[in-house]
Amino acid sequence: MTRWTIGIMLFVASAACIGLHAQQGASATAPDERRNWYNDPFFALSHAIADCPVPLGPMMTHAQMEDDAHYRVERGTTCWLAHKCTKPNSYMYDADIATAIHARFTDPHAFSGTSLWITVQRRFVYAEGCAPASFDRQALQQQLEAIPDVEQVFVRISASTQGPMPYKTLAQPDRQPQ
């Protein structure tokens, strides 16, 4: 079998699994209920700022999940077909990347005075939340970029808890970030 044939087979199998996953539990889901349908890693690094809006992260409605399913399979397998991944789907790296982030950031004082959340999707790492203007965002980005298999890092941190956030929030999921 050629790499292309295997890739197509993986694509079809992934699409079938996503469809099956979507059907499970969908009947008990309210139309506007948001869930982490794909179990993408999403966790807090710190929570010192009580009124910092929680990022939306990987939470989406059932309709959004269904709409995203095809693109997710396509984006995931494209990495492997382009010989940029050794695993057949780029989302398969996410749990290991999240574990590495947890292992790297163990110093309880490293994020004093901040509220930061991490989302990992398709080898992309999103650091979102609130931190004082003096917080070294560039250092955080560099540390996240140094983790094996991370393809890209997005740091979206606000110095204020008031006004529009640079990321979508759980409280206002339909508001576009600034």
Buried (B, 14 or more C-beta within 10 A) or exposed (E): EEEEEBBBEBBEEBBEEBEEBBEEEEEEBEEEEBBBBBEBBBEEBBBBBEEBBBBBBBBBBBEEBBEBBEEBBEBBBBBBBEEEBEBBBBBBBBEBBBEBBEEEBEEEEBBEEBBBBBBBBBBBBBBBBBBEEEBEBEEBBEBBEEBEBBBEBBBBBBEEBEEBBBBBBEEEBEEEBE
